Amino acid sequence: MDTLIIGSGFAGSVVARVLAEKGEKVKIIEKRNHIGGNCYDRYDEHGVLIHQYGPHIFHTNNKEVYDFLSRFTKWYDYRHEVAGNVYGKIIPIPFNLNTLMIVFGEEKGERLKQELIDTYGENARVPILELQKSSSPGIQEVAQYVYENIFLKYTMKQWNQKPEEVDQSVTARVPVLISYDNRYFQDTYQGMPKDGYTKLFENMLNHENIDVELNKDAKEDLIFDFENHQIFYQGQLFEGKVIFTGAIDDFFDHCLGRLPYRSLRFEYEHYSQDYYQSHGVVNYTVSEDYTRITEFKYLTGQDIAGTTIVKEYPEVYHDETQVPYYAILSPENLKMYQKYVDYVKPFSQFYLLGRLAQYKYYNIDGIVEEALKLVQTL
Ligand code: UDP
């Protein structure tokens, strides 16, 4: 065996596939009873294809990433659109010129639209915290609406922090769009794996040089010798590469502190009617304890009677009984993360990759891009 990979999400699976094709023998160790990380999807007891760890929608501007994944799946041509439920009124999110007209009416909307275009340019993407800096009363009014009705309560639910307190990159993911584009993402390539993510992973990992062991916590089999900077696997010195894609603080028993994460609790409901809501995802930006409701049929294009939805309840992450979905990007937390990076640095064969191991807010395409980059250097 040449390379050991811990975790079978996109980070681990992409590296595994590329190395396997180069002729390396690769072993993946996966703690869960399935492959695919948080992108894992499955059919529920009603036959509806659901995402077990919340909605995952693929989108990218990176052709290399798109082409690579296209080797393992065909695509369902899905354009993700999200609605906000604001006191019962359904509005397009991200806030765009359609939303502007709904909220302010045509006449005032047209005036505000002109001002937004004159200030930021047509098709601009303006983060809410940027919009708030404007000194124009018209733009201030728009910013105040967006802040209060789209960002404030949703962000409090999701992060237990105000929008101005979370890392700016987080709210900038959903900018105000100076266009009539109702899509959630504007990337060139977007879609859903035609037969689901799990199938995509099965295809990617289906290679004679890849061996996957499920239900196995890598901690049990790996020992780090900090004196000689050597790694032992199942009691034997292991000199190959180790690609680690899990939570690094957990892996090293929190020896340098617990990295904070946000977790989620999912509540699934099945209905016998054809559809439950108007959009694949509806964000509850001013009410409810959950942040959003996802209706999977929209995302997957599955043609089936009945429908399954999921409500997403943000949670504080306490321990390993939960899933650490999101890193919390504060300077303090990043400092602790850096300590872990320094801690493992002497092990030159040990690589950290992915949302957890890099303590980063990656999208799918970002992880695949990073994985493809990393394998070039190995
Ligand atoms: N956000 C918000 N209201 C919305 C959508 C997003 O306040 O209706 C903020 C919130 O802070 C959220 C962040 O923007 O955590 C990023 O949203 P995104 O939809 O990208 O989150 P993800 O799908 O990654 O959970």
Boltz pocket constraint, residues with backbone or C-beta under 6 A from the ligand:
constraints:
  - pocket:
      binder: B
      contacts: [[A, 55], [A, 84], [A, 93], [A, 150], [A, 151], [A, 152], [A, 154], [A, 155], [A, 158], [A, 170], [A, 171], [A, 172], [A, 173], [A, 174], [A, 283], [A, 285]]
      max_distance: 6.0
